Amino acid sequence: MSITYRGETFSGYNKPKRTPNHPTKSHVVLAKEGSKIKMIRFGEQGASTAGAPKAGESARMKAKRKSFKARHGKNIKKGKMSAAYWADKVKW
């Protein structure tokens, strides 16, 4: 099932995808909560993020992840309709 929204093609709702050719944002998602639909671009293009937690992860990456979550915690809690939620889920 392919969904086209404002000229972008998505494989479904709430499924983030990379946007390598976008000048500033690294990902895009077509977020759907109830009957609300919203296209959200998130993540800094070219930024090195901590990614998923890995066994034996360096202290620096742990600190980086912790700082991001502390800084954006309030916005992450807003849910699927916020860019911080998706950045936390995909990049951190």
N, C-alpha and C positions, 0 to 999 in steps of 0.2 A: 504494500500500500504506500503510494507516494503522495505527499501533500505539497502543493505549491502555495506559498504565502508570500506576497509582496516580491515576487520575482525569484524567490529562493525555493529550492526543492528540499524537502525533509523526508526522512524515512518513516516518520511518525511523530506523535506528540511526546514531549519530555525525553527526547533522544538527542543529546548534544552531538555536534559534529565539528571538525576542525575547519577553519577558514584561512588557509595558508596565504591567500592573495588579498586578504583584508589589510588595509594599512595600519590599523591600530589594535584590533581585537583578534584573539586567537581562536575563539570558539563561538558558535551560535546554537541556540536551541529554540524550538517552538514549544513554549510552555503552555500547558493547559491545566486549569484548575476549575472544576465545575464546568460552567459554560464560557468562562473567560479564556481567551487565547491571546498570547503575547509573544512576539519575537524578541529574544534577549541575546544581546552580544555581550560576551564577558571574556576576561583574561587578557593580560598584556601580551602582545605579539612579541615573541622572542625572549620572554622572561624565563629564567630557569626557576621552576617551582620545585617543591619538595616531592611531589608525586605521591603515590600510595606508600604507606609506611612499609618499610622493608626490614627484615631481620638484620641486625648488625648495622643499622643506620647511624650515620655520624651524628655527633652531638650538635653540630652546626645546623644540620637539616632538621633535627628535632626542634631546635630553638626557632628555626624559621617557620616551621609549621605551627608551633605554639603561638608565636607572635601574630601570625595571620589570623588564627582563630580568635585570639583575644581582641584584635583590632576590629574584626568584622562580625563578632559574635551576635550582636544585636540584629544586624541585617541578615545573617544566615538564618536566624530564627523566623524571619518573615515568610519563609517557605519558597515554594517553586516559582513564584512570580518575581523573585529578586535575583539579580546577577550574582550577589555574594553567595547565595545558596548553591548555584551551579558551579561557581569557581571553587567552592569548598569541596563539592562532590567530585568534580572532574580533575582539578589541578592540585589539590592539597590533600 
